Amino acid sequence: TAPSPIPLYRTVRERTAQGPSQVYGAVAVCCGGSPCAPAAALPGVDPLALFAGWAAFGVCEPSALSAAQRSAGASAKELQPLLDRHVFVCLGGTSEMCPLKMLLALGATCVAIARPGYKLQALIQYARGEGEAHAGAAKLEAGSRPAPPAGTLIVPVPIASAATGETDGAGCDMLGDPCEIAAWLAHLDQEKILVLGAYGYLDGSDHVRLTAAMDALITSVVEARPAGRTAVAYLPSPSTATPVPVEANAAAAAAYEAAGTFSLRSLRTPNARAPVRSTDGRGDVFVCDGLITLQGPSYALAKTAQQWRASVLAAEGRCAKVSSLMAPAARTESMAHVTTVATAFNGLEFFAPLRVATVSVASFAMCLLLLDDLSQPQSDFATVGHTRSAVHGGGWRCAFTAESIGWSAYVLGWLGYKAPPIPDAPLASAP
């Protein structure tokens, strides 16, 4: 007997199957800029040099460099057919790692699912090219803001406001009303592929609740729309226990053997582990234990659940694509406001090849990889895990587990340690 569905999932699925939302309508904000090429989406950052340096240093896997080369090498005109086939639904559209602004710069159509409030209103102003959100951006340094928006931003509004185009009441709450949000999304543009990106974040246990709400919403929309008319995108975290390539495990083992006395090697846990013996003929599986007590159980549970869901959706075959690209730690406000974490981030970089990216660079990098992933065959998560185009911030190739260097990283950060820049890597050496 099949288990009974959890009430949240059953309720959202049943409402989605009943028809379009009678609560939400849509307002489209057309941006005024011209689409830029993918390589120009973050002025001041050369993506080819960025990924070449990351790959040579060990911040990402070589497959990420190859994917970035394909994506960044496209012109705006060459990218347009892919953008024309997709509508990018950003669940957590105002979250810091969400690629929405990067996608708008490329000319994409994006749907922002976010709570009503100043963040969403600022995003709407940004798309219109007006207000403080747009004017203030010009004062930011290069590499910290995307190119001007050029696509279309769609926001949910009370259904009475849809006819007038009024956006003052725009927004919706995935925790409070996942049923109507799912019903609204399920009937958006049936001719295109909805890319449902799970980018929402909340602190503590609320993150688990939000992840469950996004999961119920995603699975219901996938089921309600015709097969092949949805794709799903996740940004899993290296701060979980996950399979890694044999090359990454070997690099971690070599780094441990090469670690000097000053690293206090004997007091730390080696990152490279003995392989897990598979029972289905797949051979050895190497696993990196990236779990960190400091990060708490809620984040680990939420991110592990998303990796599991990505594997299930890919195996079911109903989605046009399931993208699950390992994303690096970034200096988001949600991390920076925790003093201990913010301090430890600087100290972590003492232990090469660990690096913590800025939010804008991390979002830019993952946007490029998503665009490439949408054009590639589906990953077999059961065989290779979430390893393709992985940007793990060096966690998979570091000599020591993150847990065993945590307090040392905090002390080094407290003492003011600043890591030197990653050395430039010759672009000709890219695989």
C-alpha positions in Angstrom: 0.0 0.0 0.0 1.4 3.4 -1.0 1.9 5.8 1.9 -0.7 8.6 2.2 0.5 11.9 1.0 1.5 14.5 3.6 -1.4 17.0 4.1 0.5 19.9 2.7 1.4 18.2 -0.5 -2.1 16.7 -0.9 -3.8 20.1 -0.4 -1.5 21.9 -2.8 -1.8 19.2 -5.5 -5.6 19.1 -5.2 -6.0 22.8 -5.5 -3.6 23.0 -8.4 -5.6 20.4 -10.3 -8.8 22.4 -9.9 -7.9 25.1 -12.3 -6.3 28.6 -12.4 -6.0 30.8 -9.4 -8.9 33.1 -8.6 -6.7 35.1 -6.2 -3.7 36.0 -8.3 -3.2 37.7 -11.6 -0.1 38.8 -13.4 1.5 42.1 -14.3 4.4 42.2 -16.7 7.0 44.9 -16.4 8.9 45.3 -19.7 12.5 46.4 -19.1 13.9 49.1 -21.4 17.5 47.8 -22.0 19.0 45.8 -24.8 19.9 42.2 -24.0 23.6 41.6 -23.4 25.8 38.6 -24.1 26.1 36.2 -21.2 29.8 37.1 -20.7 28.8 40.8 -20.2 26.0 40.2 -17.6 28.3 41.3 -14.8 30.4 44.2 -15.9 33.9 44.2 -14.5 34.1 40.4 -14.3 35.6 38.2 -17.0 33.8 34.8 -16.6 36.4 32.9 -18.6 39.2 34.2 -16.5 37.1 33.7 -13.3 36.4 30.0 -14.0 39.9 29.3 -15.3 41.3 30.6 -12.1 38.8 28.7 -10.0 39.4 25.4 -11.8 43.2 25.7 -11.6 43.0 26.5 -7.9 40.4 23.9 -7.0 37.4 26.0 -6.3 35.3 24.3 -9.0 35.4 21.1 -11.0 36.8 21.1 -14.5 33.4 20.5 -15.9 32.3 23.9 -14.5 35.0 25.6 -16.5 33.9 23.8 -19.7 30.2 24.7 -19.1 31.1 28.4 -18.5 33.2 28.5 -21.7 30.2 27.2 -23.6 27.7 29.6 -22.0 30.0 32.7 -21.9 31.0 32.1 -25.5 27.5 32.6 -26.8 26.3 36.0 -28.2 23.0 37.6 -27.2 21.6 36.5 -30.5 22.7 32.9 -30.0 21.2 32.7 -26.5 17.9 34.1 -27.6 16.3 30.8 -28.8 16.9 29.2 -25.4 15.4 32.3 -23.6 12.4 32.2 -25.9 11.6 28.6 -24.9 11.7 29.2 -21.2 10.1 31.3 -18.5 12.3 31.5 -15.4 10.2 31.3 -12.2 12.3 32.4 -9.2 10.8 31.1 -6.0 12.4 33.5 -3.6 12.8 36.1 -6.3 14.4 38.7 -4.0 16.8 36.3 -2.3 20.5 37.2 -2.8 21.6 34.1 -4.7 18.6 34.3 -7.0 19.8 34.9 -10.7 16.8 37.0 -11.6 18.7 40.2 -12.2 21.3 38.4 -14.3 18.6 36.8 -16.3 16.8 40.1 -16.9 20.1 41.5 -18.2 20.2 38.8 -20.8 16.6 39.5 -21.9 14.9 36.6 -20.2 11.3 36.5 -19.0 11.3 36.0 -15.2 8.6 35.5 -12.6 9.4 36.8 -9.1 7.7 34.8 -6.4 8.4 36.8 -3.2 6.6 38.3 -0.3 5.0 41.7 -0.6 7.2 44.5 0.7 10.0 46.8 0.0 12.4 44.2 -1.5 9.9 43.3 -4.2 8.9 46.9 -4.8 12.6 47.7 -5.2 12.9 44.9 -7.8 9.9 46.2 -9.7 11.5 49.7 -9.7 14.8 48.2 -10.9 13.1 46.4 -13.8 11.4 49.7 -14.8 14.7 51.5 -14.6 13.5 54.0 -12.0 13.8 54.9 -8.4 16.6 54.5 -5.9 17.1 50.8 -6.8 18.3 51.8 -10.2 20.0 55.1 -9.5 22.0 53.8 -6.5 23.3 50.9 -8.6 25.4 53.3 -10.7 27.4 54.1 -7.6 28.5 50.5 -7.0 31.9 49.3 -8.0 32.5 47.1 -11.0 31.7 43.5 -10.5 29.0 44.1 -7.9 26.0 44.9 -10.1 24.5 43.3 -13.2 24.1 44.9 -16.6 20.9 46.9 -17.1 17.7 44.9 -17.2 16.4 44.0 -20.7 13.9 41.3 -20.3 10.4 41.1 -18.8 9.6 40.8 -15.1 6.2 39.2 -14.2 4.9 39.6 -10.7 1.8 38.2 -9.0 -0.8 40.7 -8.0 -4.4 40.5 -6.6 -6.5 39.5 -9.5 -8.4 42.8 -9.5 -5.1 44.6 -10.1 -4.1 42.5 -13.1 -6.4 44.5 -15.5 -5.0 47.9 -14.4 -1.4 46.9 -14.1 -1.2 48.2 -10.6 1.8 46.6 -8.7 1.6 48.3 -5.3 0.0 45.1 -3.9 2.4 42.7 -5.7 3.7 39.6 -4.0 2.7 36.4 -2.4 3.8 34.2 0.6 4.8 30.7 -0.2 4.5 29.7 3.5 1.0 31.3 3.8 -0.6 30.4 0.4 1.3 27.7 -1.6 -2.0 26.4 -3.0 -3.0 29.5 -4.9 0.6 30.2 -6.0 0.8 26.7 -7.5 -2.5 27.1 -9.2 -1.4 30.4 -10.7 1.9 29.1 -11.9 0.5 25.9 -13.3 -1.5 27.8 -15.9 1.2 30.4 -16.9 2.2 30.2 -20.6 1.4 26.6 -21.4 3.5 26.8 -24.6 6.8 27.5 -22.8 8.9 25.6 -20.3 8.6 27.0 -16.8 12.0 26.8 -15.0 11.0 26.5 -11.4 14.1 27.7 -9.4 14.1 27.1 -5.7 16.0 30.1 -4.3 14.0 31.0 -1.2 15.9 31.3 2.1 14.8 31.9 5.7 16.8 31.6 8.9 16.7 28.6 11.2 13.8 26.1 11.2 11.7 28.5 8.9 14.1 27.5 6.1 12.9 23.9 6.4 9.3 25.0 6.4 9.9 27.2 3.3 11.8 24.3 1.6 8.8 22.0 2.2 6.4 24.7 0.8 8.6 25.2 -2.3 8.8 21.4 -2.7 5.0 21.0 -2.5 4.5 23.8 -5.0 7.1 22.5 -7.4 5.9 18.9 -7.5 2.3 20.1 -7.9 3.1 22.4 -10.8 5.2 19.7 -12.5 2.3 17.2 -12.2 -0.4 19.7 -13.4 1.4 21.0 -16.5 1.9 18.9 -19.6 5.0 16.6 -19.6 8.0 18.5 -20.8 6.6 21.9 -19.9 8.5 22.3 -16.7 12.1 22.3 -15.6 13.4 22.6 -12.1 16.6 24.3 -10.8 18.3 23.9 -7.5 21.4 25.3 -5.9 22.6 22.5 -3.6 25.3 23.3 -1.0 28.7 21.7 -0.5 27.9 21.9 3.2 26.2 18.6 3.0 27.4 15.0 2.6 27.4 14.3 -1.1 29.2 12.1 -3.7 32.2 13.7 -5.3 34.3 12.9 -8.3 37.2 10.5 -7.8 39.6 13.3 -8.9 38.3 15.6 -6.2 38.8 12.9 -3.5 42.3 12.2 -4.8 43.1 16.0 -4.7 41.9 16.2 -1.1 44.1 13.1 -0.2 47.1 14.7 -1.8 46.5 18.0 -0.1 46.4 16.2 3.3 49.7 14.4 2.7 51.3 17.7 1.6 50.0 19.7 4.6 52.8 21.1 6.7 53.2 21.2 10.5 51.7 24.6 10.8 48.4 23.2 9.5 48.1 21.1 12.7 47.3 18.1 10.5 47.3 15.6 13.3 44.4 17.5 15.0 42.2 17.6 11.9 40.0 15.2 10.0 41.2 14.3 6.5 38.6 15.3 3.9 39.4 12.3 1.7 37.4 9.3 2.8 37.5 5.6 1.9 35.0 4.9 -0.9 31.5 3.5 -0.2 31.1 0.1 -1.9 28.0 0.2 -4.1 25.8 -2.9 -4.3 24.4 -2.2 -7.8 27.5 -2.5 -9.9 28.3 1.2 -10.0 31.7 0.7 -8.4 33.2 2.8 -5.7 31.4 6.0 -4.6 33.5 8.8 -2.9 31.6 11.0 -0.4 32.6 14.4 1.0 31.3 15.1 4.4 30.8 18.9 4.2 28.4 19.1 7.2 29.3 21.9 9.7 27.8 22.0 13.2 28.0 25.8 13.1 25.6 26.0 10.2 22.9 24.1 12.1 20.6 21.2 11.3 17.9 23.1 9.5 20.1 24.2 6.6 21.6 20.8 6.2 18.2 19.1 6.2 16.7 21.6 3.7 19.6 21.3 1.2 19.8 17.5 1.5 16.1 17.3 0.8 16.5 19.4 -2.4 19.2 17.0 -3.6 16.9 14.1 -3.0 14.0 15.8 -4.8 16.2 16.6 -7.8 17.1 12.9 -8.1 13.5 11.8 -7.8 12.2 14.3 -10.4 14.9 13.4 -12.8 14.2 9.7 -12.5 10.4 10.3 -13.1 11.2 11.9 -16.4 8.3 14.3 -16.5 10.5 17.5 -16.5 12.2 18.8 -19.5 15.2 19.3 -17.3 16.2 19.0 -13.6 19.3 21.1 -12.9 21.1 20.7 -9.6 24.3 22.7 -9.6 26.5 22.7 -6.5 26.9 26.4 -5.5 29.7 27.9 -3.4 29.4 29.7 -0.1 28.8 33.4 -0.6 29.0 36.4 1.6 25.2 37.0 1.8 23.6 39.2 4.3 21.9 36.2 5.9 25.4 34.8 6.6 27.2 38.1 7.3 24.7 39.1 10.0 25.9 36.0 12.1 29.1 37.4 13.5 30.7 34.0 14.1 30.0 32.9 10.5 31.2 36.2 9.0 34.4 36.0 10.9 35.0 32.4 10.1 34.6 33.0 6.3 37.8 35.0 6.2 39.7 32.4 8.2 38.4 29.5 6.1 40.4 30.9 3.1 43.7 30.2 4.9 43.0 26.5 4.1 43.5 26.4 0.3 41.6 26.0 -2.0 38.7 27.2 0.1 37.2 30.5 -1.1 34.0 32.4 -0.2 32.6 34.3 -3.2 30.9 37.6 -3.2 27.1 37.4 -3.8 27.2 39.0 -7.2 30.0 36.8 -8.5 28.5 33.6 -7.2 25.1 34.5 -8.7 26.6 35.4 -12.0 28.6 32.2 -12.1 25.6 30.0 -11.3 23.5 31.8 -13.8 26.0 31.0 -16.6 26.0 27.4 -15.5 22.2 27.1 -15.4 22.0 28.4 -19.0 24.4 25.8 -20.1 22.8 23.0 -18.1 19.4 23.7 -19.7 21.1 22.9 -23.0 22.7 19.6 -21.9 21.4 16.1 -21.5 19.9 15.3 -18.1 22.3 14.4 -15.4 22.0 10.9 -14.0 22.0 11.8 -10.3 21.9 8.2 -9.2 25.2 7.6 -11.0 27.2 10.8 -10.8 25.4 12.6 -8.0 25.4 16.4 -8.1 28.9 16.7 -9.5 28.5 18.1 -13.0 29.6 21.8 -13.2 30.1 21.9 -9.5 31.3 25.1 -7.9 32.0 23.9 -4.3 34.2 26.7 -3.2 37.2 24.3 -2.7 35.4 22.2 -0.1 35.7 19.0 -2.1 39.4 19.4 -2.6 40.5 20.8 0.7 42.9 18.7 2.9 40.6 18.8 5.9 36.9 18.6 6.6 35.2 21.9 7.2 34.1 20.8 10.6 37.6 20.1 11.8 38.9 23.6 10.8 35.9 25.6 12.0 37.3 27.1 15.2 40.7 27.6 13.6 39.0 29.5 10.8 37.2 31.7 13.3 40.4 32.5 15.2 42.2 33.3 12.0 39.3 35.5 10.8 39.3 37.3 14.2 43.0 38.0 13.9 42.3 39.6 10.5 43.5 37.0 8.1 42.9 38.0 4.4 43.7 35.4 1.7 45.7 36.5 -1.3 43.9 36.6 -4.7 43.6 33.4 -6.6 46.4 33.3 -9.2 45.5 33.9 -12.8 45.3 30.8 -14.9 46.2 30.8 -18.6 43.0 30.5 -20.6 44.7 28.2 -23.0 45.1 25.6 -20.3 41.3 25.3 -19.9 40.1 21.7 -20.5 
